[in-house]
Amino acid sequence: MDLEDEVKKVYRWIAKIGNLGLRVLWYILHFVVRICYFAHGTARVLESYLISCGLLKKYKDLNLRNLQYLAIVVESEEAYQTPKVIELLQWLATIGVKHVCLYDMEGVLKKSEEAILEKLSNATLFKVAGENDSLLDKEHIILEFASLTDGKEAVAKAANLLFLKYFKSGNLGGDEEEPIFTEPRVAEAIGAIGCPGPDPDLLLVYGPARCHLGFPPWRIRYTEIVHMGPLKSMKYGSLIKAIYKFTTVHQNYGT
């Protein structure tokens, strides 16, 4: 019995040492990962600072020819930070971006529309600019405000239009083939209800989520999506870098 007890004690000590070793290994790995994240974050902040100061020459001259329309997606809670949104738009105007769509799921940015336009003297709403083409040639930034309800309403109206046009009229004939809703037909229906909207070339997401947060999917078929991190931590240099990387990438569009 004494020998058996001694063996059990040894096993218990070995188990304790093993658990302690695993715990120490976990803390070491956790420490290494945190150090790597810290080093990566520091490098990004330093790079952003150098870009903002104009010390990295390749970021000085941006060719915005391929960036005709930019979309900004903001997480709804962060969309309440109106001064930050205005600052971001001022940066975009300085860079030379002409067309911007501001989107959040709950429509917070729509409610701040007047405050934003009041602070941006050179900003014009998308609808107004469409009615006055002369504004497109001036130093104006064209703004569009969108939310999740726009997409839902557009889909419902387009579906109703397609139903009335194909199913209801088809039943009257009796021998009509069942229609296949191709992309051109859906795009035509969305355009007919007045909700086409231009397709953004680049979509920047500000917030914790790495997704488009319900931005109308028919408008981002060929859109490049970049996650920019929290709005409160936005940096001018990071914005320049994201736009620069987009303008230097060769894009292939399938048929």
N, C-alpha and C positions, 0 to 999 in steps of 0.2 A: 504493500500500500504506500510505503514511504517513497519507493522509486516511482510509482505511478503519479503521486502528488508532485514530485520533483519535475517529472516530464511535463505535467500540465502547467506548472509554473513557467517552465522554459518556453512552452508554446505561447503562453499569455504574454511573456516578455517579448517574444519575437513578433507577435501580432501588434503590440503597442509600438515597438520600434518601427514596424512596417507602416502603420498608420501615421506615425510621426514623420517618417520619411516622405510619404505621399503628400502630407500636408505641407511640409517644407518645400517639396518640389512644386506643388500648386502655387504657393506664394512666390516662388522664384519665377515661374512662368508668368504669373500675373504681373509681377514687377517688370519683367522684360517687355511684356506687351504694352504696359503703361508708358515705359520709357520710349518704346518705338512710336507710339501714338503722339507722345509729347514732342519727340524729335521731328516727326512728320508735320505736326501742327506748327511748330516753330519755324520749320523750313518754309511752309506755306505763307506764314505771316511775313517772314523776311522777304520772300519773293514778291508778295503783294506790295510791300513797302517799296522795294526797288522798282517795280513797275510803276507805282504811283509817282515816284520821284523822277521817272523818265530815264533811269540809269540802264535799263535793258532796252537797247536800241530796236530790237525786232518788234517790240510792242508799240512803238511810237506811231507808225503809219499803218492804220487799219484800212483794208480794202473792203468797204461795206457793200460792194456791188451785189454779193450773194445774200446779203441780209436785208431783204426788202420789208420784212415784217417780223417783229419780235413779240413773243408772249411771255408775260410774267405771271406765274402761278404762286400765290401766297396762301399759306395755311391760315384759316379764318381767324384763329386767335391772334396771330401775328399781324393780320390785316388791320387791326385796330391801331397799330403804330403808324398813324398817318404821317408824322414828320419823317419817319424812315422811308416810307413809300415815296414821298415827295423828293427826298434827297436822292433816292435811286433814279427817279425820273429825270432829275436835274443832271445826274451823271450821264444818263443815256442821251440826253439832249446835247451835252458837251461832246460826247463821243461822235455824235452825228446820226444816231438812229432816228428815223423819221416816223415809223409806224409801230405803235406799242399797244398790246391788248393786256389789260389788267384783269386778272381772274382770281376769285376765291369762291369756295363752295356756297357760303351763306349769304353772299351779296354785301359783305361789309364795305368793300371798296366802292360799290355803287352808291351806298349811303354817304360816302365821303367824297363823292364826285365834285360837288361844288367847292369844298375846301381845297381839293387838289388843283382844280382849274384856277382857283383864285390865286394860289401861290405860284402857278406856272403861267406867266404872261404870254408865252409863245406856244401854249397848248391849245389844240382844237379837237372837238369831238369828231369821231369817225363819220357820223351821219352828216354833220355840218360840212366837213371837208369834202364829202362825196357830192354835196350839192353845190359846192364852190371849188371847182378844180384849180383855180388860181392859187389857193392856199398851199397846194401840194408843191409848188415851185419855190415857196418862200421858206424862211427859216422857222418852220413850224414843226411841232411834234404832234402827230395825230394819235389820239387816245381812243381806245374802245374799252368799255367796262362790261364784264360778263360774269355770270355766276352759274351754279348748277341748274337753277330753274330755267335758264335760257335753253340749255341742252334738252331738258325734259320736255319743255313746251314745244320745241322745234321737232323733236322726234314724234310726239303725239300728233301734231298738226300735219307733218309729212306723212305719217302712217294713215291718217284719215283721208288725206288727199289721194294717196295711192289706192286706198280702198274704194273711194268714190269713182276714181278714174278707170280702174281695171276690174275689180271684182263686181261692183254694182252694175256697171255698164256691160260687163261680160255675161252676167246672168240673164240679161235681157235677150241676148242673142242665142244662148243655149248651146251653141257648138264652139264657143270660144275656148282656146287652149288656156290652161292655167298659166298666168304670167310669172316670169322669173324676174325678181327684183335685182337687177344688176346695179353696180356702183353708179353708172351714169344716170339711171332712173331715180335712184335715191337722191343723188346730187341735184338732179333737176327738180325733184319735189321740194327739197330744202330751199333751193333758190326761189321756187315759186311762192313759198310762204314768206319770203323776205328775210330768211336767216342763213344766208350762205356764209358770209364772212370769209375773208382771205385766209389761206393756210399759212400759219407761222413757219418761217424757216428754222427758227430756233426758239425753244421753250425753256426758260430758266425757272426752276422750282426753288422757292424759299420756304423752309420749314423742315420739320423732322422727317416727314414722309418722303420716300424716294419714288414718287409716282405723280401723275398729272392731276390727281384729285378731282376727277370728273370733268376735266376740260373736254369740250365737244369732240368725240373721237373722229368724226368725219373731217375735222379740220387739222388733224395731226397725222395724216397718213404717211407723210414723208418728212416729218418734223424731227429735228435733233433735240433730245431732251437732256438737260444737264441739271444735276442737283447742286445747289449753291450753299446749302446749310441754312442755319437760322437767319432770319431777317435782321435781328439785333446785332449779329456778328458780320454783317455784309461788309465787304471791302472793295474799294474802287479798283485796286489791282487785280483782284479775283474776277471782277466783272470784265475788265479788259482782257484778261487771259482767256476766259470762256469764249468771248466773242472772237478773239484772235484765232483760237484753235478751230472754231467753226469755219472761219473764212479761209483757212489753209487746208481744210480737208476736201479731198476730191470725192464728189458724190455721184453714185451710179443709180439711176432710176430704171427699174424694170418695166416691162411692157405688160 
